[in-house]
Amino acid sequence: MKTSKKEYLLELHSVLELQKNNKPIAIDTIPELFRNDLNRFIMGETLQTVDGKIVIGIKRYKNWINKIMTSGLDYIIQLENS
């Protein structure tokens, strides 16, 4: 998947902003560009539903944020030349 640098940075910013709410985060609010990495990170875990949406707890979400900030994503994102 190719994406622009601007789009990547905007989506990364939205991923980082979600942790400020200190509430469980609906999986479908995670930008698609990052969702596969989150899915790999939480594979095998029991998740909850809130208001009919699958959510991840804030502590586990922050653990994932720490993982992507220190170790990166589990895959390469190709940025367009722009």
C-alpha positions in Angstrom: 0.0 0.0 0.0 1.4 3.4 -1.0 0.5 6.5 0.9 1.7 10.1 0.9 3.9 11.3 3.7 1.3 13.9 4.7 -1.4 11.2 5.0 0.9 8.9 7.0 1.7 11.7 9.4 -1.9 12.7 9.8 -2.9 9.2 10.5 -0.1 8.7 12.9 -1.2 11.8 14.7 -4.7 10.5 15.0 -3.4 7.2 16.4 -1.5 9.1 19.1 -4.4 11.4 19.9 -6.7 8.5 20.6 -4.8 7.6 23.7 -5.6 10.9 25.4 -9.2 9.9 26.0 -8.3 7.3 28.6 -11.3 5.2 27.5 -11.5 2.0 25.6 -10.9 2.6 21.9 -13.0 1.2 19.1 -10.9 -0.8 16.7 -12.7 0.7 13.7 -11.5 4.2 14.8 -7.9 3.2 14.1 -6.8 4.3 10.7 -6.6 1.4 8.3 -2.9 2.1 7.6 -2.2 1.1 11.2 -5.0 -1.4 12.0 -3.1 -4.5 10.7 -0.3 -3.8 13.1 -2.7 -3.4 16.0 -4.5 -6.6 15.0 -1.2 -8.5 15.0 -0.3 -7.0 18.4 -3.6 -8.1 20.1 -3.9 -11.4 18.3 -5.3 -14.0 20.6 -6.5 -11.6 23.3 -10.0 -11.3 24.6 -11.7 -8.1 23.5 -14.9 -6.3 24.7 -17.7 -4.7 22.9 -19.1 -1.3 23.9 -22.2 0.0 22.2 -21.9 -2.8 19.6 -18.3 -1.9 18.7 -15.2 -4.0 19.4 -12.8 -2.1 21.7 -9.3 -2.4 23.0 -8.6 -1.3 26.6 -6.6 1.9 27.0 -3.7 0.2 28.8 -3.2 -2.3 26.0 -3.6 0.5 23.4 -0.8 2.5 25.1 1.3 -0.6 25.1 0.8 -0.8 21.3 1.7 2.9 20.9 4.9 2.3 22.9 5.7 -0.7 20.7 5.3 1.3 17.4 7.2 4.2 18.7 10.1 2.1 19.9 10.2 -0.9 17.5 8.1 0.4 14.6 5.4 -1.4 12.6 5.5 -5.1 11.7 5.5 -4.2 8.0 6.8 -1.5 5.7 4.7 1.4 4.5 5.7 2.6 1.1 5.5 6.4 0.9 4.8 8.0 -2.4 7.4 10.4 -3.8 5.8 13.8 -3.4 
